[in-house]
Amino acid sequence: MNIGFIGTGNMATNLAASFLGAGLSVKAMYSRNTLLHMDFSNEYGVEITDDLSKFEMLCDVIFITTPDSEIEKYSQLIKTNSEQTILHCSGSTVLSVIKHINSGVFYPLQTLTSQKLTNFKEVPIIVEASNSSTLEKINTIATKISNNVTTMDSEQRAKLHLAAVVTNNFVYYLNSLSREWLKQNNISDQLLKPLAIKTIENSFDGEPFTLQTGPAIRHDLNTIERHLAMLENNQEIQEIYKILSEEILKRNRIN
Amino acid sequence: MNIGFIGTGNMATNLAASFLGAGLSVKAMYSRNTLLHMDFSNEYGVEITDDLSKFEMLCDVIFITTPDSEIEKYSQLIKTNSEQTILHCSGSTVLSVIKHINSGVFYPLQTLTSQKLTNFKEVPIIVEASNSSTLEKINTIATKISNNVTTMDSEQRAKLHLAAVVTNNFVYYLNSLSREWLKQNNISDQLLKPLAIKTIENSFDGEPFTLQTGPAIRHDLNTIERHLAMLENNQEIQEIYKILSEEILKRNRIN
């Protein structure tokens, strides 16, 4: 099995390094800017090419790691034979955008950067395939790098991706708001970190909402009013504070 | 130094256990329901009493750990002499609600439960006092249990408490929304946990907002629209999704 990547971004570099570490063969990466990726090429011994027909010759398991909007285009651009397999790595894109007979999805549920490569051991990898032999092939690859491989159809995966946006993107945004607010007020933002970590431990303990604390769930309108007043010159965080408190207050009334 | 607590909730039990572990003397806890706390009393050898005058006799450093709205009342109810010190543990209550000559604040920036006692070693403890000898006394106590003790005035502490509400209560709420959504769709909610943990690591790395990812910061309106459509029967999460995405989109335009 010779693995190749269309794209050389965070997903491609993290998966390539992890596959190589697990003893899999990664042959090539396709990029329009080969010079940009010489370091990676030299360190890992993976050929970076801007020649798509050469790329097609070298690889039989092809991961498309482009932006979601370009997956379909590349799945049509690359010429493959029926022995080859084409995969994408997107949480929110249906399998059927890839028209090839052996198509699949390989979606690692983690936020990735090229600066610090990820160990996938505990990272859930969500897989899907157009037929059972392709599914078997994808599972073989996935279980080489992760202990947490789950098969899911495109609809379920899209729902999971939505939850990931809330738990990753929105939480990152809230913590950035907190830190910015503290910095503006000359308070060390790192003071929040132990609390933030404990919050995540509590978040996955027991039933959702059962450990909800804070002014809103206590119906402590005094504190909420004082906080909103403190935020009168910080419209963005004030608006977020207001809507989230209102929603938690509603939960308080219902439960 | 003989420490006592007004109240027997999460704050009192966590601090009492931690103080005892650090070799400090915890003499008594005041509660109107002494029977409720026999287990704690037996395990830690701390007297639980409903007799306020007895409590006053036993203790010279008194932590008021009642709900915020009752701190002032209890600070007036307990009869103390000028040798004694009275503290509260609230993030959002000013020091001056305690009228005693030796008053102080001892605010651990962490979410606490009685079920699982906290090790305070890495927990920031925010202190404040009405005079320098009291501040010294509070610092002595705080540094026995934590390596992270910071002095702050009431106004700064209130700002920090506001940030803690965002980073703890609102993040817990978002993760509960995610998990509830997955449970409704028969998807294992524990799949999100590695992502949630990594999100916190990223949240405190570099400048706020610089690692923001997701559909909104990419201006990927297609994905946002699809997510909002998926949520059409889940008004609460749909509303949260909408407002947070709108705010992140605005950041995208500004930056």
Interface residues (C-beta under 8 A of the other chain):
Chain A: D68 S69 S92 L109 Q110 T111 T113 E122 V123 P124 I126 N148 T150 M152 Q156 A158 K159 L160 L162 A163 A164 V165 V166 T167 N168 N169 F170 V171 Y172 Y173 L174 N175 S176 L177 S178 R179 E180 W181 L182 K183 N185 I187 S188 D189 Q190 L191 L192 K193 P194 L195 A196 I197 K198 T199 I200 N202 S203 F204 P208 F209 L211 Q212 T213 G214 P215 A216 I217 D220 N222 T223 R226 H227 M230 L231 E236 I237 E239 I240 Y241 I243 L244 E247 I248 K250
Chain B: D68 S69 S92 L109 Q110 T111 T113 E122 V123 P124 I126 N148 T150 M152 Q156 A158 K159 L160 L162 A163 A164 V165 V166 T167 N168 N169 F170 V171 Y172 Y173 L174 N175 S176 L177 S178 R179 E180 W181 L182 K183 N185 I187 S188 D189 Q190 L191 L192 K193 P194 L195 A196 I197 K198 T199 I200 N202 S203 F204 P208 F209 L211 Q212 T213 G214 P215 A216 I217 D220 N222 T223 R226 H227 M230 L231 E236 I237 E239 I240 Y241 I243 L244 E247 I248 K250
